[in-house]
């Protein structure tokens, strides 16, 4: 069969791409989740909050949700578990007394400093199998997929829903 001149994928190609993406994402996510659970007794949402707070110093739960792309309930539950373990501290915002600001405790910072190198090691184990060209291409593809998803959202969803999808850079 001669190659197509169009970028348009057939339905079968889209289904295959979706399946391959899901399998790859699931394999990586399962590995990371198992490693975090076994080695550090944290789950992925908890790690995401710790990682963002390590870079931001302090944030409210809405900001954490935007930074991690997690919904309010997931952020709230992860924050509650981390606070119960003494890994994050909460304080009432002086600007808005209904708002709580979260920071890493000393124990939370110590956990981050212990987990971060292991997280990078796991990433390295996964991505070392790829050539530099493949890594660069993968990075470009991810940015293109994100841009295409945001464009599609702006065409399909109302503006309020689209704003939730737009990443806010720290």
C-alpha positions in Angstrom: 0.0 0.0 0.0 1.5 3.4 -1.0 2.1 5.9 1.8 -0.6 8.5 2.4 0.1 12.1 1.8 -2.1 13.3 4.6 -1.4 13.5 8.4 -4.9 12.2 9.0 -5.1 8.9 10.8 -7.7 6.3 10.2 -10.0 5.2 13.0 -8.0 1.9 13.3 -4.7 3.8 13.6 -6.2 6.1 16.2 -7.4 3.2 18.3 -4.0 1.5 18.1 -2.2 4.7 19.0 -4.6 5.2 22.0 -4.0 1.6 23.1 -0.2 1.9 22.8 -0.3 5.2 24.7 -2.4 3.8 27.5 -0.2 0.7 27.8 3.0 2.8 28.0 1.6 5.3 30.4 0.2 2.6 32.6 3.5 0.7 32.7 5.4 3.8 33.7 2.7 4.9 36.2 2.5 1.4 37.8 6.3 1.2 38.2 6.5 4.7 39.7 3.5 4.1 42.0 4.9 0.8 43.2 8.3 2.3 43.8 7.0 5.2 45.8 4.7 3.0 47.8 7.3 0.4 48.6 10.3 2.6 49.1 8.7 5.7 50.7 5.1 4.9 51.7 3.6 7.6 49.5 1.4 7.6 46.5 1.7 9.5 43.3 -0.6 12.4 44.3 1.3 12.8 47.5 4.6 12.9 45.7 3.3 15.5 43.2 2.3 17.8 46.1 5.7 17.3 47.8 7.6 18.0 44.5 5.6 21.2 43.8 5.9 22.4 47.4 9.7 21.7 47.3 10.0 24.2 44.4 7.3 26.7 45.4 7.9 26.9 49.2 4.2 27.6 49.8 1.0 27.2 47.9 -2.8 26.9 48.4 -4.6 23.8 47.3 -6.0 25.4 44.1 -2.5 26.3 43.0 -1.3 22.8 43.7 -4.2 21.4 41.7 -3.3 23.7 38.8 0.4 22.8 39.0 -0.1 19.1 39.2 -3.3 18.9 37.0 -5.1 17.0 39.8 -8.7 17.7 40.7 -9.6 19.4 44.0 -10.6 16.2 45.8 -7.4 14.4 44.9 -5.3 17.4 46.1 -7.4 17.7 49.3 -7.0 14.0 50.2 -3.3 13.9 49.4 -2.7 17.1 51.5 -4.7 15.6 54.4 -2.6 12.4 54.4 0.6 14.4 54.2 -0.5 16.7 57.0 -1.5 13.8 59.2 2.0 12.3 58.7 3.6 15.7 59.5 5.1 16.1 56.0 3.3 19.4 55.3 2.2 22.3 57.4 -1.0 24.3 56.9 -1.6 27.9 57.9 -4.5 30.3 57.2 -3.8 32.9 54.5 -3.7 36.4 55.9 -5.2 37.7 52.6 -8.1 35.2 52.6 -8.9 33.5 55.9 -10.9 30.8 54.1 -7.7 29.8 52.2 -5.0 27.5 53.7 -1.4 27.8 52.6 0.7 24.6 52.6 4.4 24.2 53.0 6.7 21.3 53.5 7.7 20.6 57.0 11.3 19.7 57.8 10.3 16.0 57.6 8.6 16.7 54.3 11.7 18.4 52.9 13.9 15.5 54.1 11.6 13.1 52.4 11.8 15.1 49.2 15.6 15.2 49.3 15.5 11.4 49.7 12.9 10.6 47.1 13.9 13.1 44.3 17.2 11.3 43.5 15.4 7.9 43.4 12.7 9.4 41.1 15.3 10.7 38.8 17.0 7.3 38.9 13.8 5.6 37.8 13.3 8.1 35.0 16.8 7.6 33.9 16.3 3.8 33.8 13.3 4.3 31.6 14.6 7.0 29.2 18.2 5.6 28.9 16.8 3.0 26.5 16.0 5.9 24.1 18.5 7.6 21.9 19.0 11.3 22.2 17.1 11.8 19.0 14.2 9.7 20.3 14.2 11.7 23.6 14.1 15.0 21.7 11.4 13.7 19.4 9.3 12.4 22.3 9.6 15.8 24.1 8.5 17.6 20.9 5.6 15.1 20.5 4.4 15.7 24.1 4.4 19.5 23.7 2.5 19.1 20.4 0.0 16.7 22.0 -0.6 19.2 24.9 -1.0 22.1 22.4 -3.4 20.1 20.3 -5.4 19.0 23.4 -5.7 22.7 24.5 -6.7 23.8 21.0 -9.3 21.0 20.8 -10.6 22.0 24.3 -11.0 25.6 23.2 -13.1 24.5 20.3 -15.2 22.0 22.2 -15.5 23.3 25.8 -16.7 26.5 27.3 -14.0 29.0 28.4 -14.2 28.2 32.1 -13.5 24.5 31.4 -10.7 25.4 29.0 -9.0 27.5 31.7 -8.8 24.5 34.0 -6.9 22.6 31.3 -4.4 25.4 30.6 -1.2 24.7 32.6 0.0 27.5 34.8 3.8 27.6 35.0 5.4 28.1 38.4 
